Amino acid sequence: MMLAPESTARANSGGFDLEEFARVSAELERKPAGAAVKWAWERFGTGVLVAASFQDTVLIDVAVKAVPDIEFVFLDTQYHFAETTWFVEAVRKRYDLNLTIMKPMVEPDDLWQIDQNECCAIRKVEPLARALAGKQAWITGLRRTEAATRANAAIVHLDLGRGVAKINPLAAWTDLDVEGYAHDNELLIHPLKTRGYPSIGCWPCTRPVREGEDPRAGRWAGSGKTECGLHGWPEPQSA
């Protein structure tokens, strides 16, 4: 039996209604970020989790205020700054987070010195895949202004590579929006933020940003790499 066009589209999208996603995404553009979290919870329930980088607590604060018991995941690459590890625990205590910490399935090594893409795949992409096993959706702090690769990010869309829904409540936020929210809500500030690290990753691949540089210039500096793979597969590094 031949499927109707709409049935074929649904089958090719993992059973998700892409028209629904497009409609909801457009509606959420005009609403507070918490509305996207509430929609995800009402749509997917415990089948959704929030992936938090803990560079700041804006997404965490927004999500907890919308759905206090929502699950968070932090990807412990084993190469985070000591300040980040401390910050995760401070934030966990402040919000009494329902937090899962995912670690890679390998021991620390020197792979980051010779193949940063593979290192990210092992220490970020694969642990996230395990965290999302059995889930239908994930929520991220991705923002359009962060990088050219993120400029067209929708608030709700299908994560094709993982076959789950992806919700970006802060997609339309600017750096000033983030700073203003953090100030107005007296959020905890990552200690490295005041030491020249506007974007914080693993210590081997993150350096302070010089005045006038792009905020993400300190990530994988000199390699041509701009993404770790969580928000799309990494591009080849320049020679």
PLY file of the C-alpha trace (Angstrom):
ply
format ascii 1.0
element vertex 239
property float x
property float y
property float z
element edge 238
property int vertex1
property int vertex2
end_header
0.00 0.00 0.00
1.36 3.40 -0.98
1.63 5.95 1.83
-0.01 9.33 1.49
2.49 12.22 1.08
1.99 13.42 4.66
2.49 9.86 5.96
5.69 9.52 3.94
7.01 12.81 5.36
6.24 11.66 8.88
7.96 8.32 8.31
11.07 10.06 6.98
11.21 12.31 10.04
11.18 9.62 12.67
7.46 9.94 13.24
7.65 13.61 14.22
5.30 16.18 12.70
7.63 18.67 11.02
4.74 21.01 10.22
3.93 21.12 13.93
7.55 21.91 14.74
7.64 24.76 12.20
4.37 26.21 13.47
5.33 25.97 17.14
8.80 27.37 16.45
7.28 30.44 14.76
4.87 30.95 17.65
7.65 30.66 20.25
9.67 33.40 18.52
7.20 35.86 20.07
7.16 34.32 23.55
9.53 34.22 26.56
12.18 31.48 26.52
10.43 29.60 29.30
7.49 28.97 26.99
9.68 26.75 24.80
10.70 24.69 27.83
7.06 24.34 28.92
6.03 23.30 25.41
8.78 20.65 25.30
7.71 19.28 28.68
4.04 19.18 27.74
4.88 17.57 24.39
7.52 15.04 25.50
7.34 14.82 29.30
10.26 12.90 30.79
11.34 12.13 27.23
13.09 15.50 27.12
16.31 16.59 28.83
18.33 19.81 29.01
21.98 19.70 27.94
23.77 22.35 29.99
27.35 23.45 29.33
27.49 25.42 32.61
29.31 28.32 30.92
26.56 30.34 32.53
23.24 29.52 34.21
20.79 31.40 31.99
19.32 28.30 30.34
19.32 26.49 33.67
17.48 29.32 35.41
14.94 29.60 32.58
14.33 25.84 32.49
14.00 25.36 36.27
11.55 28.24 36.56
9.45 26.70 33.78
9.69 23.04 34.85
11.38 22.59 38.28
11.93 18.82 37.96
13.20 18.71 34.38
16.29 16.55 33.83
19.66 18.13 33.04
22.76 16.49 31.63
26.35 17.73 31.86
28.99 16.17 29.62
32.11 15.68 31.72
34.84 15.41 29.10
37.47 14.82 31.83
39.24 17.94 30.53
37.10 20.68 32.01
38.76 23.50 33.93
38.76 22.98 37.69
36.66 26.14 37.89
33.97 24.51 35.73
33.85 21.41 37.93
33.44 23.62 40.97
30.80 25.71 39.23
28.72 22.66 38.28
28.48 21.66 41.93
27.68 25.21 43.06
24.88 25.46 40.51
23.57 21.99 41.31
23.21 22.96 44.97
21.63 26.33 44.27
18.87 24.86 42.09
18.70 21.34 43.55
19.08 20.15 39.98
17.91 16.83 38.65
21.36 16.42 37.11
22.99 13.51 35.31
26.73 13.69 34.63
27.87 11.72 31.59
31.51 10.69 31.22
33.31 9.29 28.17
33.90 5.56 27.93
37.68 6.05 27.69
40.35 7.22 30.08
42.08 10.62 29.67
44.61 10.57 26.85
46.51 12.88 24.47
44.16 12.58 21.50
43.33 16.28 21.67
46.89 17.04 20.54
46.54 15.20 17.21
42.82 14.92 16.37
40.51 17.41 18.05
37.47 16.29 16.04
37.84 12.69 17.17
38.47 13.83 20.73
35.20 15.79 20.70
33.40 12.82 19.15
34.56 10.51 21.93
34.17 12.92 24.83
31.09 14.91 23.84
29.13 13.45 20.94
29.12 9.83 22.12
28.24 10.63 25.77
25.36 12.81 24.58
24.13 9.91 22.44
24.03 7.72 25.55
22.25 10.44 27.51
19.61 10.71 24.76
19.01 6.96 24.52
15.28 6.46 24.94
14.60 10.22 24.82
12.53 12.05 22.25
13.95 15.56 22.58
16.72 17.69 24.01
16.91 21.34 25.00
20.06 23.38 24.38
21.40 26.87 25.03
22.37 27.42 21.38
22.04 31.04 20.18
22.12 32.40 16.63
24.61 35.14 17.43
27.25 32.73 18.71
28.57 31.58 15.33
27.78 31.70 11.63
27.02 27.97 11.77
24.15 28.74 14.18
22.71 31.80 12.46
19.58 30.07 11.16
18.79 27.93 14.19
15.07 27.45 14.78
13.62 27.31 18.27
12.09 23.91 17.52
13.30 21.55 14.80
14.24 17.97 14.09
17.79 16.96 14.99
18.32 14.84 11.89
21.57 13.25 13.04
20.04 11.95 16.26
16.43 11.44 15.26
15.05 13.50 18.13
13.45 16.92 18.49
15.76 19.79 19.40
14.57 22.86 21.26
16.67 26.05 21.48
14.77 28.41 23.82
17.51 31.08 23.69
18.02 30.98 19.90
16.99 34.61 19.36
18.87 36.01 22.38
21.80 38.37 21.93
24.84 38.66 24.21
23.18 41.70 25.81
20.04 39.66 26.47
22.12 37.04 28.26
24.04 39.61 30.29
20.87 41.50 31.20
19.06 38.35 32.29
22.02 37.22 34.40
22.22 40.63 36.07
18.49 41.05 36.66
18.14 37.56 38.14
21.39 37.66 40.14
22.67 34.46 38.56
25.85 32.70 39.55
28.76 33.67 37.26
31.39 31.19 36.09
34.69 32.37 37.64
36.52 32.27 34.29
34.07 34.76 32.73
35.83 37.61 34.51
39.25 36.33 33.43
38.86 36.66 29.68
36.94 33.49 28.85
33.57 34.43 27.29
33.27 30.92 25.81
34.49 28.05 27.98
35.29 24.54 26.81
38.02 22.07 27.72
41.25 23.48 29.11
43.57 22.10 26.36
41.54 23.77 23.62
40.36 27.03 25.21
42.36 30.23 25.69
41.44 33.71 26.92
40.03 36.05 24.28
41.88 39.25 23.48
40.11 42.61 23.32
38.22 43.01 20.05
38.23 39.30 19.22
35.12 37.25 18.58
33.87 35.72 21.86
34.44 32.21 20.50
37.94 32.97 19.16
39.44 31.24 22.18
37.91 27.87 21.25
40.22 25.61 19.20
42.29 28.69 18.30
44.36 28.34 15.13
42.76 25.07 14.03
39.90 26.31 11.84
37.53 24.29 14.01
34.41 26.07 15.28
32.06 23.31 16.47
32.50 20.25 18.66
29.82 18.19 16.94
26.94 18.57 19.38
25.28 21.11 17.07
26.30 19.58 13.75
29.28 17.53 12.71
32.67 19.26 13.03
34.26 20.58 9.85
37.72 19.35 8.78
40.59 21.16 10.45
42.94 23.27 8.39
46.44 21.95 7.90
0 1
1 2
2 3
3 4
4 5
5 6
6 7
7 8
8 9
9 10
10 11
11 12
12 13
13 14
14 15
15 16
16 17
17 18
18 19
19 20
20 21
21 22
22 23
23 24
24 25
25 26
26 27
27 28
28 29
29 30
30 31
31 32
32 33
33 34
34 35
35 36
36 37
37 38
38 39
39 40
40 41
41 42
42 43
43 44
44 45
45 46
46 47
47 48
48 49
49 50
50 51
51 52
52 53
53 54
54 55
55 56
56 57
57 58
58 59
59 60
60 61
61 62
62 63
63 64
64 65
65 66
66 67
67 68
68 69
69 70
70 71
71 72
72 73
73 74
74 75
75 76
76 77
77 78
78 79
79 80
80 81
81 82
82 83
83 84
84 85
85 86
86 87
87 88
88 89
89 90
90 91
91 92
92 93
93 94
94 95
95 96
96 97
97 98
98 99
99 100
100 101
101 102
102 103
103 104
104 105
105 106
106 107
107 108
108 109
109 110
110 111
111 112
112 113
113 114
114 115
115 116
116 117
117 118
118 119
119 120
120 121
121 122
122 123
123 124
124 125
125 126
126 127
127 128
128 129
129 130
130 131
131 132
132 133
133 134
134 135
135 136
136 137
137 138
138 139
139 140
140 141
141 142
142 143
143 144
144 145
145 146
146 147
147 148
148 149
149 150
150 151
151 152
152 153
153 154
154 155
155 156
156 157
157 158
158 159
159 160
160 161
161 162
162 163
163 164
164 165
165 166
166 167
167 168
168 169
169 170
170 171
171 172
172 173
173 174
174 175
175 176
176 177
177 178
178 179
179 180
180 181
181 182
182 183
183 184
184 185
185 186
186 187
187 188
188 189
189 190
190 191
191 192
192 193
193 194
194 195
195 196
196 197
197 198
198 199
199 200
200 201
201 202
202 203
203 204
204 205
205 206
206 207
207 208
208 209
209 210
210 211
211 212
212 213
213 214
214 215
215 216
216 217
217 218
218 219
219 220
220 221
221 222
222 223
223 224
224 225
225 226
226 227
227 228
228 229
229 230
230 231
231 232
232 233
233 234
234 235
235 236
236 237
237 238
